[in-house]
Amino acid sequence: MRRGVGAGAIAKKKLAEAKYKERGNVLAEDQIVQMSKQLETFKSNLEEFASKHKQEIRKSSQFRVQFQEMCATIGVDPLASGKGFWSEMLGVGDFYYELGVQIIEVCLALKHRNGGLITLDELHQRVLKGRGKYAQDVSQDDLVRAIKKLKVMGSGFGMIPVGGSYLVQSVPAELNMDHTVVLQLAEKKGYVTVSEIKGSLKWEKERACHVLDHLLKEGLAWLDSQAPGEAQYWLPALFSELTHRDVTPEEANQMTP
Amino acid sequence: MDRFSWSNGLLEIDETLVIQQRGVRLYDGDDKAKLDLGVALLSTHRLIWRDVKNHECCIAMPLSQIILFEEQAAGIGKSAKIVIHLHPAPANKEPGPYQHSKYSFIKLSFKEHGQIEFHRRLTEEMTQKRWEKTTASQPIPTGTGSQAGRTRAVGIVGIERKIEERRKETDKNISEAFEDLSKLMVKAKEMVELSRSIANKIKDKQGDITEDETIRFKSYLLSMGIANPVTRETHGSGTHYHLQLAKQLGDMLQAPLEERGGMMALTEVYCLVNRARGMELLSPEDLLNACKMFESLKLPLRLRVFDSGVMVVQLQSHSEEEMIASALDNVSDKGSLTAEEFAKLLGLSVLLSKERLLLAEKMGHLCRDDSVEGLRFYPNLF
């Protein structure tokens, strides 16, 4: 809005302002000045808080959870920007952003094996291993929050609830409700068969095959056609640490039919 | 287990966290409770338990429910436990995970140890009964407490006491931290409300806001982490900070982009930039907002979003026609290609090589053979 010039325009503006104030409204520009002052006060309060309690945030994942929940309640996202006060003064930002990098790297390294799907447990273990003995403790809640932030960058990060925990997806594969439900069914044994799907979910054979084919195509499932009885569809993401060894990309290619 | 109620796990104003212990499983009497492993938290007022996998699942019980408790030593294949005998639940108890139980005791099973300290703290809290006092989070020493303290012998117990004092100090710090945090949050909330009022006025064009003031307002929102409700875009979604950042990225990414065939996924850029920085890292949103400004700043980079949602940064010089032509060449050369084979050929990531093939297909130059064996692309002879 262009400010009018000339004495007449100034007088008109003063009149409008007076009328506005009369109705008990505060002008937006006055509020912005007010906000600027409040911001300065807040900044110094936060600095004081940081000097006393920065260690708590560093050391205690429980404290971080409370902190995040409080922020969410009032409508503040402390991780929105590295330039935000929370990030700069409390150091929360660097903690989660670095975690984001580690999560991306772990997912990328394992993608050839599990197609871009990994349990939160396995992700947690591998991230902890990568950070070394003397690094800060990282909880699963920390991972979940870091992953939520990664979603912004559009590379298909998401979380699928499965068996009381989550599967973390790191590729933009389209997974709808049908796929998710089959993943949940496969969680107990690490594999699933067409009969099991028909039995538990009461689906037609075509629907079951359609879903399984999609999972195969996306590299999320491997087909064991030599299993006794009927073919088994295995999900490498669900292999436990005890029963797998690391597979090289070449081996992975050989295993797809 | 029917003495517990669902809880959000947040502490009250005068409630202090005393100790927490991971790896605790709950028992309803002698039976395992239908809950997984979790974190047991003891506060001055309550016993709280939170599921380690599902943080939404959190239950609490007032300490006043406890009649007495005792340790149960570990055995072969059995973890150490604390058995807690309870008063009957009051009629007005809030709902919890169990409607009814045939037992009036529970057990805490310590899978990752910690039972000794937990027992000691529980003893302290049950002696002091701090929940009966209505004010202050500072521990108020009762008469019996300090007398008991004086009769303690020195030596090992003296060392133990020092350790305990240090722990008390840490706990006091945490509870102080929570107190201070709550006060901070009250102030932050005021600012959120103020910013909403300002944003509404800007939207309704009440008052006379200049571009400068709008930009300043946006930077205040950025500092506080408040979502930007202003829809009027003047300099894109970013602020001065993002402008600077965009220019830095313009310099920094030239060489890496050229090495990688002119295109990098945004997640790759995120890792590259943050690893290089080491500290004062960028948030994913910072990176995204900066990249959105490439075009308006006339930098030789562009942010591009594919149909799949994948976001990449690509060199402007890297024209679409060139990419498609080279994709067609490669595919014709080899007869057919999958995304993995194409990736290996070009030294690109599988994700990006797939996007290129999809693009060439969209333009009608390639067609696909979609089978269980994978997605393979052929030159389009139709």
HADDOCK unambig.tbl for C-alpha pairs under 7 A between the chains (distance, minus, plus):
assign (segid A and resid 1 and name CA) (segid B and resid 208 and name CA) 6.69 0.50 0.50
assign (segid A and resid 27 and name CA) (segid B and resid 207 and name CA) 5.66 0.50 0.50
assign (segid A and resid 28 and name CA) (segid B and resid 198 and name CA) 5.46 0.50 0.50
assign (segid A and resid 28 and name CA) (segid B and resid 201 and name CA) 6.11 0.50 0.50
assign (segid A and resid 28 and name CA) (segid B and resid 207 and name CA) 5.92 0.50 0.50
assign (segid A and resid 29 and name CA) (segid B and resid 209 and name CA) 6.16 0.50 0.50
assign (segid A and resid 31 and name CA) (segid B and resid 198 and name CA) 6.63 0.50 0.50
assign (segid A and resid 32 and name CA) (segid B and resid 217 and name CA) 6.70 0.50 0.50
assign (segid A and resid 49 and name CA) (segid B and resid 180 and name CA) 6.97 0.50 0.50
assign (segid A and resid 53 and name CA) (segid B and resid 177 and name CA) 6.01 0.50 0.50
assign (segid A and resid 56 and name CA) (segid B and resid 174 and name CA) 6.67 0.50 0.50
assign (segid A and resid 74 and name CA) (segid B and resid 189 and name CA) 5.45 0.50 0.50
assign (segid A and resid 75 and name CA) (segid B and resid 226 and name CA) 6.81 0.50 0.50
assign (segid A and resid 76 and name CA) (segid B and resid 225 and name CA) 5.34 0.50 0.50
assign (segid A and resid 76 and name CA) (segid B and resid 226 and name CA) 5.10 0.50 0.50
assign (segid A and resid 77 and name CA) (segid B and resid 225 and name CA) 4.79 0.50 0.50
assign (segid A and resid 77 and name CA) (segid B and resid 226 and name CA) 6.29 0.50 0.50
assign (segid A and resid 78 and name CA) (segid B and resid 225 and name CA) 5.42 0.50 0.50
assign (segid A and resid 79 and name CA) (segid B and resid 283 and name CA) 6.95 0.50 0.50
assign (segid A and resid 80 and name CA) (segid B and resid 225 and name CA) 5.66 0.50 0.50
assign (segid A and resid 80 and name CA) (segid B and resid 283 and name CA) 6.54 0.50 0.50
assign (segid A and resid 80 and name CA) (segid B and resid 285 and name CA) 6.24 0.50 0.50
assign (segid A and resid 81 and name CA) (segid B and resid 222 and name CA) 6.83 0.50 0.50
assign (segid A and resid 81 and name CA) (segid B and resid 225 and name CA) 6.97 0.50 0.50
assign (segid A and resid 81 and name CA) (segid B and resid 282 and name CA) 6.97 0.50 0.50
assign (segid A and resid 81 and name CA) (segid B and resid 283 and name CA) 5.22 0.50 0.50
assign (segid A and resid 81 and name CA) (segid B and resid 285 and name CA) 6.45 0.50 0.50
assign (segid A and resid 81 and name CA) (segid B and resid 286 and name CA) 5.63 0.50 0.50
assign (segid A and resid 82 and name CA) (segid B and resid 280 and name CA) 6.65 0.50 0.50
assign (segid A and resid 82 and name CA) (segid B and resid 281 and name CA) 6.15 0.50 0.50
assign (segid A and resid 82 and name CA) (segid B and resid 282 and name CA) 5.19 0.50 0.50
assign (segid A and resid 82 and name CA) (segid B and resid 283 and name CA) 5.38 0.50 0.50
assign (segid A and resid 83 and name CA) (segid B and resid 223 and name CA) 6.40 0.50 0.50
assign (segid A and resid 84 and name CA) (segid B and resid 222 and name CA) 5.78 0.50 0.50
assign (segid A and resid 84 and name CA) (segid B and resid 223 and name CA) 3.93 0.50 0.50
assign (segid A and resid 84 and name CA) (segid B and resid 224 and name CA) 5.89 0.50 0.50
assign (segid A and resid 84 and name CA) (segid B and resid 225 and name CA) 6.04 0.50 0.50
assign (segid A and resid 85 and name CA) (segid B and resid 223 and name CA) 5.20 0.50 0.50
assign (segid A and resid 85 and name CA) (segid B and resid 224 and name CA) 6.15 0.50 0.50
assign (segid A and resid 94 and name CA) (segid B and resid 279 and name CA) 6.62 0.50 0.50
assign (segid A and resid 94 and name CA) (segid B and resid 280 and name CA) 6.30 0.50 0.50
assign (segid A and resid 94 and name CA) (segid B and resid 281 and name CA) 5.58 0.50 0.50
assign (segid A and resid 97 and name CA) (segid B and resid 281 and name CA) 6.56 0.50 0.50
assign (segid A and resid 97 and name CA) (segid B and resid 282 and name CA) 6.98 0.50 0.50
assign (segid A and resid 97 and name CA) (segid B and resid 283 and name CA) 5.96 0.50 0.50
assign (segid A and resid 101 and name CA) (segid B and resid 271 and name CA) 5.29 0.50 0.50
assign (segid A and resid 149 and name CA) (segid B and resid 284 and name CA) 6.44 0.50 0.50
assign (segid A and resid 150 and name CA) (segid B and resid 284 and name CA) 6.23 0.50 0.50
assign (segid A and resid 152 and name CA) (segid B and resid 284 and name CA) 6.46 0.50 0.50
assign (segid A and resid 152 and name CA) (segid B and resid 285 and name CA) 6.61 0.50 0.50
assign (segid A and resid 153 and name CA) (segid B and resid 266 and name CA) 6.10 0.50 0.50
assign (segid A and resid 153 and name CA) (segid B and resid 267 and name CA) 6.38 0.50 0.50
assign (segid A and resid 153 and name CA) (segid B and resid 284 and name CA) 6.44 0.50 0.50
assign (segid A and resid 153 and name CA) (segid B and resid 288 and name CA) 6.89 0.50 0.50
assign (segid A and resid 153 and name CA) (segid B and resid 311 and name CA) 6.52 0.50 0.50
assign (segid A and resid 154 and name CA) (segid B and resid 309 and name CA) 5.47 0.50 0.50
assign (segid A and resid 154 and name CA) (segid B and resid 310 and name CA) 4.96 0.50 0.50
assign (segid A and resid 154 and name CA) (segid B and resid 311 and name CA) 5.58 0.50 0.50
assign (segid A and resid 155 and name CA) (segid B and resid 267 and name CA) 6.96 0.50 0.50
assign (segid A and resid 155 and name CA) (segid B and resid 309 and name CA) 6.90 0.50 0.50
assign (segid A and resid 155 and name CA) (segid B and resid 310 and name CA) 4.92 0.50 0.50
assign (segid A and resid 155 and name CA) (segid B and resid 311 and name CA) 6.71 0.50 0.50
assign (segid A and resid 164 and name CA) (segid B and resid 53 and name CA) 6.94 0.50 0.50
assign (segid A and resid 165 and name CA) (segid B and resid 53 and name CA) 5.79 0.50 0.50
assign (segid A and resid 165 and name CA) (segid B and resid 54 and name CA) 6.91 0.50 0.50
assign (segid A and resid 172 and name CA) (segid B and resid 308 and name CA) 6.69 0.50 0.50
assign (segid A and resid 213 and name CA) (segid B and resid 372 and name CA) 6.11 0.50 0.50
assign (segid A and resid 216 and name CA) (segid B and resid 372 and name CA) 6.42 0.50 0.50
assign (segid A and resid 217 and name CA) (segid B and resid 372 and name CA) 5.45 0.50 0.50
assign (segid A and resid 217 and name CA) (segid B and resid 373 and name CA) 6.80 0.50 0.50
assign (segid A and resid 217 and name CA) (segid B and resid 374 and name CA) 5.41 0.50 0.50
assign (segid A and resid 256 and name CA) (segid B and resid 373 and name CA) 6.79 0.50 0.50
assign (segid A and resid 257 and name CA) (segid B and resid 373 and name CA) 5.89 0.50 0.50
